[in-house]
Amino acid sequence: MPDDRQGSLWVALGFAWRLGYSIAVPLVILLALGRYLDRRLGTEPWLLITGLVLSFVMTNILMFREAVRVMKQAEAADRGKTSPPPSSAAPSR
C-alpha cells in the first residue's frame, strides 16, 4: 500500500474515532447525570430528557466544528496540490 493511501486511511480512521467519541461521550455523561439527578430529586424523567436534549445539541456543535476543521484541512491540501493560476498579464508582442 503506498504511503499516501495508508496515510489517508489513518486520517479517515482518526476522523471516525473522533466522531464516535463526540457522539458517545456527551450522550453517556449527560444521560447518566440526568438519571442520577432525577433519582435524587424525584423529578423522573425530566432531567433525563433534558440530558438527552443537551447531548443532542452538544453533539451537533462538536460535529459541526469537526466538519469545519476537516474542510479547512482539505482546502489547504488542495491548494498545495494545484498549480498557481497563470499570470493575468497580457503576452508581449
C-alpha positions, 0 to 999 in steps of 0.5 A: 500500500503506498504511503499516501493511501495508508496515510489517508486511511489513518486520517479517515480512521482518526476522523471516525474515532473522533466522531464516535467519541463526540457522539458517545461521550456527551450522550453517556455523561449527560444521560447518566447525570440526568438519571442520577439527578432525577433519582435524587430529586424525584423529578423522573424523567425530566432531567433525563430528557433534558440530558438527552436534549443537551447531548443532542445539541452538544453533539451537533456543535462538536460535529459541526466544528469537526466538519469545519476543521476537516474542510479547512484541512482539505482546502489547504491540501488542495491548494498545495496540490494545484498549480498557481493560476497563470499570470493575468498579464497580457503576452508581449508582442 
